[in-house]
Amino acid sequence: MHSTQSGFSLAPEPFFSNFGAIITLAIFGTFIASVVTGVLVYLGGVAYLMYQLPLVECLMFGALISATDPVTVLSIFQELGTDVNLYALVFGESVLNDAMAISLYRTMSSKSSGQNLILVILKFLETFFGSMSSGQNSKFFSYYRNSCV
């Protein structure tokens, strides 16, 4: 399977049977990676190891850089015949962590512009669930379209 077709050829059963673990990895894993990266960049600036930026901008950078795209890993899994559940976990997390990273970035950019905390949280929820729904709807449409052909 080519990496550009991996979403089309992923069986839905392993994806949905592991959906709780995928969501947990995507949300908490991306959040932790974003915060740790942002704080380390901020501390590097405080220690004069790099250009010093405000904490909010460092967290924006952390959100921007924390999303992963494991195309190579998925290709290797396919060649090795790895368990479909492991493949579904890695693939599903990589799809959903993009929505989380986009949401975190938009939230931090809203916070840096001085918006109210309640509005920032609402913007995060809107962006996260909108991005996740859009991606899932595209996957379902593609799966349905290919299964009818």
C-alpha positions as CSV (number, residue, x, y, z in Angstrom):
1,M,0.0,0.0,0.0
2,H,1.3,3.4,-0.9
3,S,1.2,6.1,1.8
4,T,-1.1,8.3,-0.2
5,Q,-3.7,5.5,-0.2
6,S,-3.4,4.4,3.4
7,G,-6.6,6.1,4.5
8,F,-8.5,4.4,1.7
9,S,-7.3,0.9,2.5
10,L,-7.5,1.1,6.3
11,A,-10.1,-1.4,7.5
12,P,-12.6,0.5,9.7
13,E,-13.0,-2.3,12.3
14,P,-9.5,-2.0,13.9
15,F,-9.8,1.8,13.7
16,F,-13.1,2.0,15.5
17,S,-12.4,-0.8,18.0
18,N,-9.3,1.2,19.1
19,F,-11.0,4.6,18.8
20,G,-10.8,5.3,22.6
21,A,-7.0,4.7,22.7
22,I,-6.5,6.7,19.4
23,I,-8.4,9.7,20.8
24,T,-6.5,9.5,24.1
25,L,-3.1,9.4,22.3
26,A,-4.1,12.1,19.9
27,I,-5.4,14.5,22.6
28,F,-3.2,13.9,25.5
29,G,-0.1,12.9,23.6
30,T,-0.2,16.0,21.4
31,F,-1.0,18.3,24.3
32,I,1.9,17.0,26.4
33,A,4.3,17.2,23.4
34,S,3.2,20.7,22.7
35,V,3.5,22.0,26.2
36,V,6.9,20.2,26.8
37,T,8.3,21.6,23.5
38,G,7.0,25.1,24.2
39,V,8.3,25.2,27.8
40,L,11.7,23.9,26.7
41,V,12.0,26.5,24.0
42,Y,11.0,29.2,26.6
43,L,13.6,27.9,29.1
44,G,16.2,27.9,26.3
45,G,15.4,31.6,25.8
46,V,15.6,32.4,29.5
47,A,19.0,30.6,29.7
48,Y,20.2,32.7,26.6
49,L,20.7,29.5,24.6
50,M,18.4,30.9,21.9
51,Y,16.3,33.9,21.0
52,Q,14.0,34.7,23.9
53,L,10.3,34.7,23.1
54,P,7.2,35.2,25.3
55,L,5.8,32.0,26.8
56,V,2.6,32.1,24.6
57,E,4.6,32.3,21.4
58,C,6.8,29.4,22.6
59,L,3.6,27.4,23.2
60,M,2.4,28.3,19.7
61,F,5.7,26.9,18.4
62,G,5.2,23.7,20.5
63,A,1.7,23.2,19.0
64,L,3.0,23.8,15.5
65,I,5.8,21.4,15.7
66,S,4.2,18.6,17.8
67,A,2.0,17.0,15.2
68,T,3.6,14.0,13.6
69,D,3.2,12.4,10.2
70,P,4.4,8.7,10.4
71,V,4.3,7.9,6.7
72,T,7.6,6.0,6.8
73,V,6.6,4.1,9.9
74,L,3.3,3.1,8.4
75,S,5.0,1.9,5.2
76,I,7.4,-0.2,7.3
77,F,4.4,-1.6,9.2
78,Q,2.7,-2.6,6.0
79,E,5.9,-4.3,4.6
80,L,6.4,-6.2,7.8
81,G,2.8,-7.3,8.1
82,T,2.4,-5.7,11.5
83,D,-0.8,-6.3,13.5
84,V,-3.7,-4.3,12.2
85,N,-4.5,-2.9,15.6
86,L,-1.0,-1.4,15.9
87,Y,-1.3,0.0,12.4
88,A,-4.7,1.5,13.2
89,L,-3.4,3.1,16.4
90,V,-0.5,4.8,14.7
91,F,-2.5,5.8,11.7
92,G,-5.5,7.0,13.7
93,E,-3.4,9.0,16.1
94,S,-1.5,10.7,13.3
95,V,-4.8,11.7,11.6
96,L,-6.4,13.1,14.8
97,N,-3.3,14.8,16.2
98,D,-3.3,17.2,13.4
99,A,-6.8,18.5,14.6
100,M,-5.4,18.8,18.1
101,A,-2.3,20.7,17.0
102,I,-4.3,23.1,14.8
103,S,-6.7,23.7,17.8
104,L,-3.8,24.3,20.2
105,Y,-2.1,26.7,17.8
106,R,-5.3,28.7,17.2
107,T,-6.0,28.8,20.9
108,M,-2.5,30.1,21.7
109,S,-2.7,32.7,18.9
110,S,-6.1,33.9,20.3
111,K,-4.6,34.1,23.8
112,S,-1.6,36.1,22.5
113,S,-4.1,38.6,21.0
114,G,-5.6,39.1,24.5
115,Q,-9.0,37.5,24.1
116,N,-11.1,36.4,27.0
117,L,-10.2,33.0,28.4
118,I,-13.8,31.7,27.9
119,L,-13.7,32.8,24.2
120,V,-10.3,31.1,23.8
121,I,-11.7,27.8,25.2
122,L,-14.7,28.0,23.0
123,K,-12.5,28.7,20.0
124,F,-10.4,25.6,20.9
125,L,-13.4,23.4,21.1
126,E,-14.9,24.7,17.9
127,T,-11.6,24.3,16.0
128,F,-10.9,20.8,17.5
129,F,-14.3,19.3,16.9
130,G,-14.7,21.0,13.5
131,S,-11.3,19.8,12.3
132,M,-11.9,16.3,13.6
133,S,-15.4,16.1,12.1
134,S,-14.2,17.3,8.8
135,G,-11.4,14.7,8.7
136,Q,-13.7,11.9,9.8
137,N,-16.4,12.9,7.3
138,S,-13.8,12.9,4.5
139,K,-12.7,9.4,5.5
140,F,-16.2,8.0,5.7
141,F,-17.1,9.6,2.3
142,S,-13.9,8.1,0.7
143,Y,-14.5,4.7,2.3
144,Y,-18.2,4.7,1.2
145,R,-17.3,5.8,-2.3
146,N,-14.6,3.2,-2.7
147,S,-16.7,0.4,-1.3
148,C,-19.5,1.1,-3.7
149,V,-17.3,1.1,-6.8
